[in-house]
Amino acid sequence: MKKIAYLFLFGSVFLAGCPKHEIIPAPTPEADLQAHFEGMINGTDVELTQNVEGYFLLTDKTKFIAPSPTPSTAIYHAEFKTEQTLVSMKISLGNIVWDGSLSDDPTLTLFNNFFTSTLTPSYSIGGANGFEVVYRDGLGNVWTSDPASAAPQNVVFSNVIQESDIAGDYSKFRCTFDCTVYRTVGPDTFSLLIEDAVFDGWFQR
């Protein structure tokens, strides 16, 4: 009887000493999204870096949903800005085409194909059929690229990579461009030259 009691006590102590295995949930995938801009604007080197002086990349899109069979379109925007200063740089690229009667947004395949095939777009007002640059200076003046500009202008997208996480789908890119941006005050038009610009960022589906 003592032997049985001893075995019972030993078993209880052994079981009490066994560690409980904690179930750790799998990590939630998170896209690696890094933004940076550098270039020469009006002869001055300008550099904007994510999380420095509060800079962050704001992405959004302008959609035009049309009844079928008219195709719907969207223009994607990426604006590097901060609440601490007025200086910002925004680029836009459009337009992607899809059947808006089937979904509010283009499929991931259409989204990817659009950005991987639109590497050297033409300049366009509002990015409606191509590329647009909008620069805001330290005084809050807004300067915009013009497809009719007689000055040389170019743009190339490279390193286009698609990533997704729980928050959405992204097309990461490096955009290099040179252009002249303009603003009109009364009867006068002023211009600034942007040279050797490199914009690393992303668009979101």
N, C-alpha and C positions, 0 to 999 in steps of 0.2 A: 504493500500500500504506500509506504514511504517512497518507493522507487517510482511509482506512478505519479505521485504528487511532485516529485523532483523533476520528472520529465515534463510535466505540465507547466511547472514554473519556468523551466529552462526555455521551453517553446514560447511561452508568453514574452519573456525577456527578449528572445531572439526576434520575434515578430515586431515587438515594440521598437527594437533598434534598427529595423530595416528602413532606409530612407524612402520617402514618398517621391515618386518621379513627377516632377512638375512638367506640365505640357506647355511648351513655349510655341506660340503661333508663328507661322512662317513670316518673315519680314515682308512688309508691303513694298512692292517695287516702286522706285521713285526715279523719274527721269533726271539726268544730269544736265541741268539748264544753266548755262553760263553766258552772260552778256558783257560786251565791251565795245567801245567805239574809240577810234582815234583817227585823226586827219588834220589837214591844214585848212583853216577857214579864214579867209581874208588875210592870209599871210601869218596867222597865229596857230601854233600847235594846240589842238584841243583833244583831251583824252577824258573819257567818261568810263568809269569802272563800276560794275555791280557791287552794291553794298558799301561803296565809298561815297561819302557825303549824301547818303540816302538814295543813291541811284538804283533804280529797278526797271525792268522791262515790262511794259504794259502791252498786252496783245488783245486785239479785238478784230471784228470784221464788220463790213457793211454788206448786207444781203439784200438782194432784190428777188423776192419770191414771186414767180409768175404762174398763172394757171396753165396746166398742160394743154396743148403740146409745146407752148412757149417755154424755152429753157430758163431756169433760174440761174442767177450768177452771184458771185461773192468776191469782194476785195478784202485782202488780209492786211492788217496793220501791225507794226511793231514800233513802239515809241519808248525810247530810253529817256527817263525823266526822274525828277526828284521833287520833293516838297520844300527843299532847302534853298534852291536857286531857281531861276527862270529858264536856264539853259536846257534845251532838250533837242533830241534828234529823232525824227520819225521817218520810217520808210513804209511804203505801201506797194502791194503787188496784186494785180488782178488781171483778168477775171476768170475764175474757175466756173465751169458750166455743168449743171446737172438737172435732173428732173425733180423739181421741188414738190411735185404731187406725191412722190414716193417717200421723201424724207426731208426734214428741215435743214439738213446739212449734207454735203457730198459724202459718199462712202469713203472709207479710209484708203481704198485703192485709188479712187479718183484724186483724192487729196495728195497722196504720194506722187502719183504720175504727173500731176500739175507742176509741183515744185521741182521734180527731177528733170522735167522737160522744158522748164521756163528758166533757162540759165542766163540768157543774154536778152532780156526784154527791152522793148523800146520805152522811152519816156512817155508818160501819159498823164493828162490832167486827172487828179484824184486817184491815180492808179487804176482807172476804169478799164483800160486795155493795155496795161503794162506797169511801169515803175514810176514812183514819185518820191521825192525827198522834200521834207518840211523841217526847217531848222528854226528854232526860237532862240534868240540871243539873250544876253544878260539883262537887257532893258525890256524884254517881253515882245520885241518886234518879231514878226513871223515872216520867214523867207521861204519861197516855194519854187521848186524846179518848174521849167516850162518846156514842153515838147517842141515848141516853135523857136526855141533859142537858137541863135546863129553861132553861139559859142560851142566848142567841142564838149560832148558829154558821152559818157559810157557807163556801163554797169555790168558786172559779172557776178553770178551766184556760184559758189563752189562749196565743197564739203557738206552737201545736203544729206542729212541723216534723219530718218524717222525714228521717233521714240514715243512710247506711251507709258502712262502710269494711271493711278486711280483717278487723277484729276482731269485727264484728257489725252489727246493725241497731238504731237508736235512735229513740225518740220524744222530741224535745226539747220543753220546755214552760216556761211561767211559771205558777206556782200561787200565787194570793192567797187567804188565808183568815183567819178570826177564829174562835176557839173557846176553850172552857175545857177544860183537861186536869186529870186527877185521879190521885191515888195513895192507896192505903189502907194504914194502919198500925194493925194491931190492930182495934179497934172504930171507929176514927176515919178519916174521909175528908177529905183536903186537896185544895185546888184552886189552879190558877194560870190567869190570863187571858192569852191570846195575842191581840194586836191588830195589825192592819195588817201581817200577815206576807206576805212576798213570797219565794217559793222558785223560783229558776231552776235547772233541772237537766234530767235525762232518765231515761227508763226504757229498759232494753235487752231486746230480744226473746230 
